Amino acid sequence: MCLAFGVAAILALTLYLLLFPEPRRRLAGAMVQWVGLLESGPGTNAITISCRIQVPEAHGHWKPWQGADLRLTFQPPDQIRLEGRGPGGANILWLREGNRLEVHNLTHGWGFRGRQEIPWPPSPPDTTAAVGLSPIRSPVPPGKVWMAVLTLQVDPIHEITNTPSDLLALRVRPQPRVVRAGALPDGEVRLWLRRLDGLPERVEIIAPHESARALLQCSEWWIRSPAPPQEADLHAPPSHHVRDVPLRILAEHWNWWWETTPSGKPFGLEEHRRPPTAWPPAQTVQGTVDSPAEECVLALEGDTRQRARALARAGTAQARSTFRALLYGWAIQQSLVTGHWWPGLVAGFEPGREDPQHSVAGAVVHELSLSTGLQEAEVYAAQLLANQLPVRPWISPVEHEGRQVWCVGIAFQDAGGFVPVDRLTWLVHRPEQGFAWASPALTGLWAGRLGINERQLAALWVTGPAPASQRAPMALPLGRLLESCATCDEAMDQLRTAAWARGSTFVLVDGRSGSAVLVDCPADRTGVEVRPLDASRDLSLAGSIVWQPLKNAGLSTPGPAGVEPLPTVEALLSNPHRPTPADDLTVLACLVPTTGDAWVVFPSSTPAGTQPRIHRLNLRSRLSPEVHLRDTRAAPADNHPKSHES
């Protein structure tokens, strides 16, 4: 009997050592403690965890957190205070107590409080409204920690030789079979654990498919008994101006940061969400992506619904990510900076509205909603917020066949990492009726602020619109303008009476004549004010129009002084003086309407000083394949639309 027990003990010990080598045993021991802390809950076992979190390095999805320095106080399962320098450098304060969730800008003295009774979306169609916030629990049940560790690859980090002796450096990845089964996403977490108590001193999170990476340094750990409720500091300063907003939006803002990690949603909503709709084969219209050399082009054909469906199906996951980044990331950050509730722009949205003025918007929003699984109000809000994206339109003269022509473009800025500008695509629309047109836009958006049609009419939306006109995404009517107008004069006739253009400024370029005009639509009346652009003599508009900011118009022109010949536009775009703020990632898109040449310029991911990635294509052949068979000789250079005010 004793021999049998001895053999069994030896086999069990051997199996234990094989399945749980020292790195895995160390991680399992630390995880047991973490789970115990998270599951302590209220009552006699209640504890409060406090630490300082610094983020010296962050990239991709987490880029806005770079430089963050925060003090976290957490009493499981639902009391949190997070204070310090947060995303974008703002001095923020996050508070949660049960179903109360608040965020404040401590510098400016304002904040937002989530309220359950305020619905979001404004008119949810046949959905269950959120009833509260779920408690924060351990993703691993207390009794299954050791089994969970078996799903992970745990290795010591040998390449880092300066690890202090009181820390244990581990590299943790999910097992390949676990990734294939969809239980955990691919990625890597590097942990520097204190040998004394297993608490992390340093954490590096890497999500390769999202190009996201963050390095966290944790210090000043305290684990103690919680303070009495009357002493708990879970309230903002009484002098703050606080606005009540939908609870779900604030919760989704926090969840949005964690969408690339296996932890899921720390602020889970107790509700039911409808899943994405599967398209029947008969209704599927696929978009076409060009060869790897021009992968930044997507062609859409058919009526509005077919093109919207193709747009949604060509990149459903990225479109959903773009919409959530605009609505639950960038809009909330802008609200904290400005004190105005940016998601409130969509408060008057009515799902399914199909009157003539909004038929295009309704069709686009409906198809994108079906594909992404988001509510129509969420899709519409993202399209509407695109009106306010941080961009810099610009215009530059270039030389072509011995005469001056115009190169118009736009610089998309990532607003410190909140806007996914790396997903820029040239969309080529081929409608059933009207002219084909193209525009550079973020994935999931119908169009951008720049476009050109098959008649070589280019439109650049510079500024605006007036606040009263912001109830419709500007990209939709701008696309209709390109579909229906062949000349600058026809476009100006439409802008003269267009309510959506009030308070906006546009540049129109006729590629066939080489002329360009600046069109200003007053906010307080109908009509337009038109002024031709001429780089050779119109110095009153710009001071020095070549490569300098265009005063009164909000335009800028990148590059060195002088007129560059057309074949060297790539040199212009690669020039370090192009409009690229030092603290923002900038992607450029531009075109020359006279030739149809277009470019997309992405910053290089290699060390500083190297050339950016430049994609070049010709839009004339895509918009009108037979265009090269016709005589394309330009009209005289002095054929400018006349200046007038009506």
C-alpha positions as CSV (number, residue, x, y, z in Angstrom):
1,M,0.0,0.0,0.0
2,C,2.8,2.4,0.9
3,L,4.6,1.5,-2.3
4,A,1.4,2.3,-4.4
5,F,1.0,5.7,-2.7
6,G,4.7,6.4,-3.3
7,V,4.5,5.5,-7.0
8,A,1.3,7.6,-7.3
9,A,3.0,10.6,-5.6
10,I,6.0,10.3,-7.9
11,L,3.8,10.2,-11.0
12,A,1.8,13.1,-9.8
13,L,4.9,15.2,-9.1
14,T,6.4,14.3,-12.5
15,L,3.2,15.2,-14.2
16,Y,3.1,18.5,-12.3
17,L,6.7,19.4,-13.1
18,L,6.0,18.6,-16.8
19,L,2.8,20.5,-17.1
20,F,3.9,23.4,-14.8
21,P,7.6,24.3,-15.3
22,E,8.9,27.1,-13.1
23,P,7.7,30.1,-15.3
24,R,4.2,28.6,-15.6
25,R,4.1,27.9,-11.8
26,R,5.2,31.4,-11.0
27,L,2.5,32.9,-13.3
28,A,-0.2,30.6,-11.8
29,G,0.7,31.6,-8.3
30,A,0.5,35.3,-9.2
31,M,-2.8,34.8,-11.0
32,V,-4.3,33.1,-7.9
33,Q,-3.5,36.2,-5.9
34,W,-4.9,38.5,-8.6
35,V,-8.1,36.5,-8.8
36,G,-8.4,36.6,-5.1
37,L,-8.1,40.4,-5.0
38,L,-10.7,40.9,-7.8
39,E,-13.1,38.5,-6.2
40,S,-12.8,39.9,-2.7
41,G,-16.0,41.9,-3.1
42,P,-17.8,43.9,-0.3
43,G,-18.2,42.7,3.2
44,T,-15.7,41.5,5.7
45,N,-13.2,40.5,3.0
46,A,-13.4,43.9,1.3
47,I,-10.1,45.5,0.3
48,T,-8.9,48.6,-1.6
49,I,-6.2,48.4,-4.2
50,S,-4.2,51.5,-5.1
51,C,-1.3,52.0,-7.4
52,R,0.4,54.6,-9.7
53,I,0.3,53.7,-13.5
54,Q,2.6,55.4,-16.0
55,V,2.5,54.8,-19.7
56,P,5.9,55.9,-21.2
57,E,5.2,54.2,-24.5
58,A,2.1,53.5,-26.5
59,H,1.4,52.9,-30.2
60,G,-1.6,52.1,-32.5
61,H,-4.9,51.8,-30.8
62,W,-3.4,53.0,-27.4
63,K,-1.4,55.9,-28.8
64,P,-3.4,58.6,-27.0
65,W,-2.3,57.1,-23.6
66,Q,1.4,57.8,-24.3
67,G,2.7,59.9,-21.4
68,A,-0.2,59.1,-19.1
69,D,0.4,59.3,-15.4
70,L,-2.5,58.1,-13.3
71,R,-3.4,57.2,-9.7
72,L,-5.8,54.2,-9.6
73,T,-7.9,53.4,-6.5
74,F,-10.1,50.3,-6.9
75,Q,-12.4,48.6,-4.4
76,P,-13.9,45.5,-6.0
77,P,-16.3,45.0,-7.6
78,D,-17.6,48.5,-8.6
79,Q,-15.8,51.4,-7.0
80,I,-13.1,53.1,-9.1
81,R,-11.3,56.4,-9.0
82,L,-8.8,57.1,-11.8
83,E,-7.1,60.5,-11.7
84,G,-4.2,62.2,-13.5
85,R,-2.8,62.9,-16.9
86,G,-4.8,60.8,-19.3
87,P,-5.3,60.4,-23.1
88,G,-4.2,63.4,-25.1
89,G,-2.5,64.9,-22.0
90,A,-5.7,66.0,-20.4
91,N,-6.0,66.1,-16.6
92,I,-8.9,63.8,-16.1
93,L,-10.9,62.1,-13.4
94,W,-12.9,58.9,-13.9
95,L,-15.3,57.9,-11.2
96,R,-17.5,54.8,-10.8
97,E,-19.7,53.8,-8.0
98,G,-22.2,51.0,-8.8
99,N,-24.2,52.3,-11.8
100,R,-22.8,55.8,-11.5
101,L,-20.1,56.6,-14.1
102,E,-18.5,60.0,-14.5
103,V,-15.6,61.6,-16.3
104,H,-14.3,65.1,-15.6
105,N,-11.7,67.5,-17.0
106,L,-10.0,68.8,-13.9
107,T,-8.3,71.6,-15.7
108,H,-11.4,73.3,-17.1
109,G,-13.9,72.3,-14.4
110,W,-16.5,70.4,-16.3
111,G,-17.6,66.8,-16.7
112,F,-20.2,64.3,-17.8
113,R,-22.3,61.9,-15.7
114,G,-23.8,58.8,-17.2
115,R,-27.5,58.3,-16.5
116,Q,-29.4,55.1,-17.1
117,E,-32.7,56.8,-17.9
118,I,-31.2,58.6,-20.9
119,P,-31.5,56.2,-23.8
120,W,-28.9,55.5,-26.4
121,P,-29.5,55.3,-29.3
122,P,-32.0,58.1,-29.0
123,S,-34.8,55.9,-30.4
124,P,-33.6,52.3,-30.1
125,P,-35.6,50.1,-32.5
126,D,-36.8,46.9,-30.7
127,T,-33.8,46.6,-28.4
128,T,-33.5,46.1,-24.7
129,A,-32.2,49.3,-23.0
130,A,-29.2,49.0,-20.7
131,V,-30.2,48.5,-17.1
132,G,-26.8,49.1,-15.5
133,L,-23.2,48.3,-15.4
134,S,-21.9,44.8,-14.6
135,P,-19.5,44.4,-11.7
136,I,-15.9,44.0,-12.5
137,R,-15.0,40.3,-11.9
138,S,-12.0,38.1,-12.7
139,P,-12.3,36.7,-16.3
140,V,-11.0,33.4,-14.7
141,P,-13.1,31.7,-12.0
142,P,-11.2,31.3,-8.7
143,G,-11.1,27.4,-8.9
144,K,-9.9,27.3,-12.6
145,V,-6.7,29.4,-12.5
146,W,-4.4,26.4,-12.9
147,M,-6.4,25.0,-15.8
148,A,-6.5,28.4,-17.4
149,V,-2.7,28.7,-17.2
150,L,-2.4,25.5,-19.4
151,T,-3.9,27.5,-22.3
152,L,-0.9,29.8,-22.2
153,Q,2.7,29.6,-23.4
154,V,4.8,31.0,-20.6
155,D,8.5,31.6,-21.1
156,P,11.2,33.6,-19.3
157,I,12.5,36.7,-21.2
158,H,16.1,35.9,-21.7
159,E,17.0,38.7,-24.1
160,I,16.5,41.3,-21.3
161,T,19.6,40.9,-19.1
162,N,19.2,44.0,-16.8
163,T,16.1,42.6,-14.9
164,P,16.5,43.3,-11.2
165,S,16.9,40.2,-9.0
166,D,13.6,40.9,-7.2
167,L,11.6,40.8,-10.4
168,L,10.6,37.8,-12.6
169,A,10.3,38.6,-16.4
170,L,7.8,36.4,-18.3
171,R,6.5,36.3,-21.8
172,V,2.9,35.1,-22.1
173,R,1.2,34.1,-25.3
174,P,-2.0,32.0,-25.9
175,Q,-1.5,28.5,-27.2
176,P,-2.0,28.3,-31.0
177,R,-4.9,25.9,-30.6
178,V,-6.6,28.4,-28.3
179,V,-6.2,31.1,-30.9
180,R,-7.5,28.9,-33.7
181,A,-10.5,28.0,-31.6
182,G,-11.2,31.7,-31.1
183,A,-11.1,31.5,-27.3
184,L,-8.3,34.1,-27.0
185,P,-6.9,36.6,-29.6
186,D,-3.3,36.4,-30.8
187,G,-0.8,38.7,-29.1
188,E,1.7,38.8,-26.4
189,V,1.9,40.1,-22.8
190,R,5.3,40.7,-21.1
191,L,5.2,40.8,-17.3
192,W,7.8,41.9,-14.8
193,L,6.4,40.4,-11.5
194,R,7.6,41.1,-8.0
195,R,8.9,37.9,-6.6
196,L,7.7,38.8,-3.1
197,D,3.9,39.1,-3.8
198,G,3.4,38.5,-7.6
199,L,2.2,42.1,-8.3
200,P,3.2,43.5,-11.7
201,E,5.9,46.2,-11.8
202,R,5.9,46.5,-15.5
203,V,3.5,45.3,-18.2
204,E,3.9,45.4,-22.0
205,I,0.9,44.5,-24.1
206,I,1.4,43.7,-27.8
207,A,-1.6,43.1,-30.2
208,P,0.1,42.4,-33.6
209,H,-2.9,42.4,-35.8
210,E,-4.0,45.8,-34.6
211,S,-0.4,47.3,-34.6
212,A,-1.2,48.2,-31.0
213,R,1.4,48.2,-28.2
214,A,1.5,49.7,-24.8
215,L,4.1,49.7,-21.9
216,L,2.8,50.3,-18.4
217,Q,4.9,50.9,-15.3
218,C,3.1,50.2,-12.0
219,S,4.4,51.4,-8.7
220,E,3.4,52.5,-5.2
221,W,1.1,49.5,-4.7
222,W,-1.1,49.6,-1.6
223,I,-3.6,46.9,-0.5
224,R,-5.6,47.9,2.6
225,S,-9.0,47.9,4.2
226,P,-11.5,50.2,2.5
227,A,-12.4,53.6,3.9
228,P,-15.9,54.1,5.3
229,P,-18.4,55.2,2.7
230,Q,-18.6,58.7,4.1
231,E,-14.8,59.1,3.7
232,A,-14.5,57.4,0.2
233,D,-13.4,60.0,-2.3
234,L,-15.8,59.1,-5.1
235,H,-17.1,62.5,-6.0
236,A,-16.0,65.3,-8.3
237,P,-15.2,68.8,-6.9
238,P,-18.6,70.6,-6.2
239,S,-17.6,73.5,-8.4
240,H,-17.6,71.4,-11.5
241,H,-20.3,72.0,-14.2
242,V,-21.7,68.4,-14.8
243,R,-23.9,67.4,-17.7
244,D,-26.0,64.3,-17.7
245,V,-25.5,62.1,-20.7
246,P,-26.4,58.5,-21.7
247,L,-24.7,56.0,-19.4
248,R,-24.1,53.6,-22.3
249,I,-21.9,56.1,-24.2
250,L,-19.5,56.6,-21.3
251,A,-19.3,52.9,-20.7
252,E,-18.6,52.2,-24.4
253,H,-15.9,54.9,-24.4
254,W,-14.0,52.9,-21.7
255,N,-14.7,49.5,-23.3
256,W,-13.4,50.9,-26.7
257,W,-9.9,51.0,-25.3
258,W,-9.9,47.2,-24.6
259,E,-11.4,45.9,-27.8
260,T,-8.0,44.5,-28.9
261,T,-7.4,42.5,-25.7
262,P,-8.8,39.3,-24.3
263,S,-10.2,41.1,-21.2
264,G,-13.3,42.2,-23.2
265,K,-15.4,44.9,-21.7
266,P,-14.5,46.0,-18.1
267,F,-17.6,48.1,-18.0
268,G,-20.1,45.6,-19.4
269,L,-23.6,46.7,-20.1
270,E,-26.4,44.4,-18.9
271,E,-28.4,44.4,-22.1
272,H,-29.1,42.5,-25.3
273,R,-27.4,43.6,-28.6
274,R,-28.6,42.4,-32.0
275,P,-25.8,40.5,-33.9
276,P,-24.6,41.4,-37.4
277,T,-27.0,40.4,-40.1
278,A,-25.8,37.7,-42.6
279,W,-26.4,38.7,-46.2
280,P,-28.3,36.2,-48.4
281,P,-26.2,35.4,-51.5
282,A,-28.7,37.0,-53.9
283,Q,-28.2,40.4,-52.2
284,T,-24.5,40.4,-51.8
285,V,-22.6,43.0,-53.9
286,Q,-18.9,42.8,-53.5
287,G,-16.5,45.8,-53.8
288,T,-13.3,45.3,-55.8
289,V,-9.9,45.9,-54.3
290,D,-7.0,46.6,-56.7
291,S,-3.7,44.9,-57.0
292,P,-1.3,45.1,-54.1
293,A,0.5,48.1,-55.7
294,E,-2.8,50.0,-55.4
295,E,-4.5,48.3,-52.5
296,C,-5.8,51.7,-51.4
297,V,-8.6,51.7,-54.1
298,L,-12.1,50.3,-53.8
299,A,-14.6,50.4,-56.7
300,L,-18.3,50.6,-55.9
301,E,-21.0,50.2,-58.6
302,G,-24.8,50.3,-58.8
303,D,-27.5,52.4,-57.1
304,T,-27.0,53.9,-53.7
305,R,-28.0,50.8,-51.7
306,Q,-25.8,48.5,-53.8
307,R,-22.8,50.8,-53.4
308,A,-23.4,51.2,-49.6
309,R,-23.7,47.4,-49.3
310,A,-20.5,46.9,-51.2
311,L,-18.8,49.5,-49.0
312,A,-19.9,47.7,-45.9
313,R,-19.0,44.2,-47.1
314,A,-15.6,45.2,-48.3
315,G,-14.3,45.9,-44.8
316,T,-17.0,45.1,-42.2
317,A,-14.6,44.8,-39.3
318,Q,-12.6,47.9,-40.1
319,A,-15.8,49.9,-40.8
320,R,-17.2,48.9,-37.4
321,S,-13.9,49.8,-35.8
322,T,-13.8,53.2,-37.5
323,F,-17.4,54.1,-36.4
324,R,-16.7,53.1,-32.8
325,A,-13.4,55.1,-32.9
326,L,-15.2,58.2,-34.1
327,L,-18.2,57.9,-31.8
328,Y,-16.9,56.3,-28.6
329,G,-13.2,57.5,-28.8
330,W,-12.6,60.8,-30.5
331,A,-16.0,62.4,-29.8
332,I,-15.8,61.8,-26.1
333,Q,-12.2,63.1,-26.0
334,Q,-13.4,66.3,-27.9
335,S,-16.3,66.6,-25.4
336,L,-13.8,66.6,-22.5
337,V,-11.6,69.2,-24.2
338,T,-14.3,71.6,-25.3
339,G,-17.0,71.0,-22.7
340,H,-19.7,70.4,-25.4
341,W,-21.3,67.0,-25.8
342,W,-20.3,66.0,-29.3
343,P,-22.4,62.8,-29.6
344,G,-25.4,65.1,-29.0
345,L,-25.2,66.1,-32.7
346,V,-27.2,63.0,-33.5
347,A,-30.0,63.7,-31.0
348,G,-32.6,64.4,-33.7
349,F,-31.9,61.2,-35.7
350,E,-34.9,59.2,-36.7
351,P,-34.1,55.6,-37.9
352,G,-35.5,54.6,-41.2
353,R,-36.4,58.2,-42.4
354,E,-36.6,58.0,-46.2
355,D,-37.9,61.4,-47.3
356,P,-36.3,62.7,-50.5
357,Q,-33.8,65.0,-48.7
358,H,-32.4,62.1,-46.6
359,S,-33.0,59.1,-48.9
360,V,-29.3,58.8,-49.7
361,A,-28.3,59.1,-46.0
362,G,-31.0,56.6,-45.0
363,A,-29.9,54.0,-47.5
364,V,-26.2,54.4,-46.6
365,V,-26.8,54.2,-42.9
366,H,-29.2,51.3,-43.2
367,E,-26.8,49.1,-45.2
368,L,-23.8,49.9,-43.0
369,S,-25.8,49.2,-39.9
370,L,-26.9,45.8,-41.2
371,S,-23.3,44.8,-42.0
372,T,-21.5,46.0,-38.9
373,G,-24.2,45.1,-36.3
374,L,-24.3,48.6,-35.0
375,Q,-27.4,50.6,-34.5
376,E,-28.4,53.0,-37.3
377,A,-27.9,56.0,-34.9
378,E,-24.4,54.9,-34.2
379,V,-23.5,54.7,-37.9
380,Y,-25.2,58.0,-38.6
381,A,-23.4,59.7,-35.7
382,A,-20.0,58.5,-37.0
383,Q,-20.8,59.8,-40.5
384,L,-21.9,63.1,-39.0
385,L,-18.9,63.4,-36.8
386,A,-16.7,63.0,-39.9
387,N,-17.8,66.6,-40.6
388,Q,-15.5,67.7,-37.8
389,L,-12.5,65.5,-38.4
390,P,-9.1,67.3,-38.0
391,V,-8.0,67.8,-41.6
392,R,-6.0,70.4,-43.5
393,P,-7.1,71.0,-47.1
394,W,-4.5,72.5,-49.4
395,I,-3.9,73.5,-53.0
396,S,-0.6,73.9,-54.9
397,P,0.3,74.9,-58.5
398,V,2.3,72.4,-60.5
399,E,3.6,72.5,-64.1
400,H,2.2,70.2,-66.8
401,E,3.1,70.4,-70.5
402,G,4.4,73.9,-70.2
403,R,1.5,75.4,-68.3
404,Q,0.3,75.7,-64.7
405,V,-2.3,73.3,-63.4
406,W,-3.6,72.7,-59.9
407,C,-2.9,70.0,-57.4
408,V,-5.5,69.8,-54.7
409,G,-5.2,67.7,-51.6
410,I,-6.1,67.1,-48.0
411,A,-4.1,66.1,-44.9
412,F,-5.8,63.7,-42.5
413,Q,-4.6,64.0,-39.0
414,D,-5.1,61.3,-36.4
415,A,-5.8,63.7,-33.5
416,G,-3.2,62.2,-31.3
417,G,-4.2,58.6,-32.1
418,F,-8.0,58.8,-31.8
419,V,-8.7,58.8,-35.6
420,P,-7.6,55.7,-37.6
421,V,-6.2,57.6,-40.6
422,D,-4.1,54.6,-41.6
423,R,-7.3,53.2,-43.1
424,L,-7.6,55.7,-45.9
425,T,-8.9,54.5,-49.2
426,W,-9.7,56.0,-52.6
427,L,-13.4,55.1,-53.2
428,V,-14.5,55.0,-56.9
429,H,-18.3,55.4,-57.2
430,R,-19.9,54.3,-60.4
431,P,-23.6,55.2,-60.0
432,E,-26.4,53.9,-62.3
433,Q,-27.2,57.5,-63.1
434,G,-24.9,60.5,-63.2
435,F,-21.2,60.9,-63.4
436,A,-18.7,58.5,-61.8
437,W,-16.6,60.1,-59.1
438,A,-13.9,59.3,-56.6
439,S,-13.0,60.5,-53.1
440,P,-10.4,59.5,-50.4
441,A,-12.2,58.5,-47.2
442,L,-11.6,56.5,-44.0
443,T,-13.0,52.9,-44.1
444,G,-16.7,52.9,-43.8
445,L,-17.3,56.5,-44.7
446,W,-19.2,57.3,-47.9
447,A,-16.7,60.0,-49.1
448,G,-14.2,62.5,-47.9
449,R,-13.8,66.2,-48.2
450,L,-12.1,65.9,-51.7
451,G,-13.5,64.4,-54.9
452,I,-13.3,64.4,-58.6
453,N,-15.7,63.1,-61.3
454,E,-15.3,61.7,-64.8
455,R,-15.7,65.2,-66.3
456,Q,-12.6,66.3,-64.4
457,L,-14.5,68.5,-62.0
458,A,-12.8,68.5,-58.6
459,A,-14.4,69.8,-55.4
460,L,-12.5,70.5,-52.2
461,W,-14.5,71.2,-49.1
462,V,-12.4,73.7,-47.1
463,T,-14.3,75.0,-44.1
464,G,-17.8,74.8,-42.5
465,P,-20.6,74.1,-42.3
466,A,-22.5,76.5,-40.1
467,P,-23.8,74.9,-36.8
468,A,-27.4,74.9,-38.0
469,S,-26.4,72.9,-41.1
470,Q,-24.6,70.1,-39.3
471,R,-27.5,67.7,-39.1
472,A,-26.4,65.8,-42.3
473,P,-23.1,64.3,-43.2
474,M,-21.4,66.7,-45.6
475,A,-19.8,63.8,-47.6
476,L,-23.3,62.7,-48.9
477,P,-24.4,65.9,-50.6
478,L,-20.8,66.5,-51.8
479,G,-21.0,63.2,-53.6
480,R,-24.3,64.1,-55.2
481,L,-22.7,67.4,-56.3
482,L,-20.0,65.4,-58.2
483,E,-22.6,63.0,-59.6
484,S,-24.7,65.7,-61.2
485,C,-22.3,68.5,-62.2
486,A,-20.0,68.6,-65.2
487,T,-18.6,72.2,-64.8
488,C,-17.7,74.7,-62.1
489,D,-20.7,76.8,-63.2
490,E,-23.1,74.0,-62.7
491,A,-21.6,73.2,-59.3
492,M,-21.9,76.9,-58.2
493,D,-25.5,77.0,-59.3
494,Q,-26.2,74.1,-56.9
495,L,-24.2,75.6,-54.1
496,R,-26.1,78.9,-54.5
497,T,-29.3,77.4,-53.1
498,A,-28.0,74.4,-51.1
499,A,-29.0,74.6,-47.4
500,W,-26.4,72.0,-46.5
501,A,-23.6,74.3,-47.8
502,R,-24.5,77.3,-45.7
503,G,-21.4,78.7,-43.9
504,S,-19.0,76.5,-45.9
505,T,-16.1,77.3,-48.3
506,F,-15.2,75.2,-51.3
507,V,-12.5,75.1,-54.0
508,L,-13.7,74.0,-57.4
509,V,-11.2,73.0,-60.1
510,D,-12.0,72.4,-63.8
511,G,-9.4,70.0,-64.9
512,R,-10.1,70.5,-68.6
513,S,-9.5,74.3,-68.5
514,G,-7.0,74.3,-65.6
515,S,-9.0,77.0,-63.8
516,A,-9.8,77.0,-60.0
517,V,-12.2,79.1,-58.0
518,L,-12.8,79.7,-54.3
519,V,-16.5,79.5,-53.5
520,D,-17.8,81.0,-50.2
521,C,-21.4,80.2,-49.2
522,P,-22.6,82.7,-46.6
523,A,-24.2,81.3,-43.5
524,D,-27.0,83.9,-43.3
525,R,-28.4,84.0,-46.8
526,T,-28.5,82.1,-50.1
527,G,-26.0,82.8,-52.8
528,V,-22.3,82.4,-53.3
529,E,-19.2,84.6,-53.5
530,V,-16.8,83.4,-56.1
531,R,-13.1,84.3,-56.6
532,P,-10.8,82.8,-59.2
533,L,-7.4,81.5,-57.9
534,D,-4.3,82.5,-59.8
535,A,-1.0,81.7,-58.2
536,S,0.9,84.0,-60.6
537,R,-0.9,87.3,-59.6
538,D,-3.4,86.7,-56.8
539,L,-1.0,87.5,-53.9
540,S,-3.6,89.4,-52.0
541,L,-5.4,86.2,-51.2
542,A,-2.3,84.4,-49.8
543,G,0.4,86.9,-49.2
544,S,2.7,84.5,-50.9
545,I,0.5,81.8,-52.3
546,V,3.1,79.3,-53.2
547,W,3.6,76.9,-50.3
548,Q,2.2,79.4,-47.7
549,P,-1.1,79.4,-45.9
550,L,-4.0,80.8,-47.9
551,K,-5.3,83.6,-45.7
552,N,-9.1,84.0,-45.5
553,A,-9.6,80.5,-46.8
554,G,-8.0,78.1,-44.3
555,L,-5.9,76.5,-47.1
556,S,-2.3,75.6,-47.0
557,T,0.2,74.5,-49.6
558,P,3.0,72.1,-48.7
559,G,6.5,71.9,-50.0
560,P,9.4,74.2,-50.9
561,A,9.0,77.5,-52.7
562,G,8.6,77.4,-56.5
563,V,6.4,75.6,-59.0
564,E,7.3,71.9,-59.2
565,P,6.9,70.0,-62.5
566,L,4.2,67.3,-62.4
567,P,6.5,64.3,-62.5
568,T,8.1,65.3,-59.2
569,V,4.9,65.6,-57.2
570,E,6.2,62.7,-55.2
571,A,9.1,64.9,-54.1
572,L,6.7,67.6,-53.1
573,L,4.7,65.1,-51.0
574,S,7.9,63.6,-49.4
575,N,9.2,67.1,-48.4
576,P,9.5,67.4,-44.6
577,H,7.8,70.8,-44.8
578,R,4.4,69.4,-45.8
579,P,1.6,70.0,-43.3
580,T,2.5,67.3,-40.8
581,P,2.2,68.4,-37.1
582,A,4.9,66.9,-35.1
583,D,2.5,65.4,-32.5
584,D,0.1,63.9,-35.0
585,L,0.3,61.2,-37.6
586,T,-0.7,62.6,-41.0
587,V,-1.8,60.9,-44.1
588,L,-2.0,62.9,-47.4
589,A,-4.3,62.4,-50.3
590,C,-4.1,64.6,-53.4
591,L,-5.0,64.7,-57.1
592,V,-4.3,66.7,-60.3
593,P,-7.7,67.1,-62.0
594,T,-6.1,68.0,-65.4
595,T,-4.3,64.6,-65.7
596,G,-6.3,62.5,-63.2
597,D,-3.2,61.5,-61.3
598,A,-3.8,60.8,-57.6
599,W,-1.7,59.9,-54.6
600,V,-2.1,58.6,-51.1
601,V,0.9,59.2,-48.8
602,F,1.3,57.2,-45.6
603,P,4.0,58.0,-43.1
604,S,6.9,55.5,-43.1
605,S,7.0,53.0,-40.2
606,T,10.8,52.9,-40.5
607,P,13.2,55.2,-38.5
608,A,12.9,59.0,-39.0
609,G,14.4,60.4,-42.1
610,T,13.3,57.8,-44.6
611,Q,10.8,58.4,-47.3
612,P,7.0,57.8,-46.7
613,R,5.0,55.2,-48.6
614,I,3.5,56.7,-51.7
615,H,0.7,55.1,-53.7
616,R,0.0,56.5,-57.1
617,L,-2.9,55.8,-59.4
618,N,-4.7,57.4,-62.3
619,L,-8.4,58.1,-61.7
620,R,-9.4,59.1,-65.2
621,S,-9.1,55.5,-66.5
622,R,-11.1,54.3,-63.5
623,L,-13.9,56.8,-63.7
624,S,-14.2,56.8,-67.5
625,P,-12.3,54.0,-69.3
626,E,-12.9,55.5,-72.8
627,V,-11.5,58.9,-71.8
628,H,-8.1,58.2,-73.4
629,L,-9.8,57.7,-76.8
630,R,-11.1,61.2,-76.9
631,D,-9.3,64.5,-77.5
632,T,-8.4,65.8,-74.1
633,R,-6.6,68.9,-75.1
634,A,-7.3,71.6,-72.4
635,A,-9.1,74.9,-73.0
636,P,-7.1,78.1,-72.9
637,A,-5.5,78.9,-69.6
638,D,-7.4,82.2,-69.2
639,N,-10.8,80.4,-69.4
640,H,-11.7,81.2,-65.7
641,P,-15.3,81.4,-64.5
642,K,-16.1,85.0,-63.9
643,S,-16.0,86.5,-60.4
644,H,-19.4,87.3,-59.2
645,E,-21.6,87.6,-56.2
646,S,-25.2,86.5,-56.3
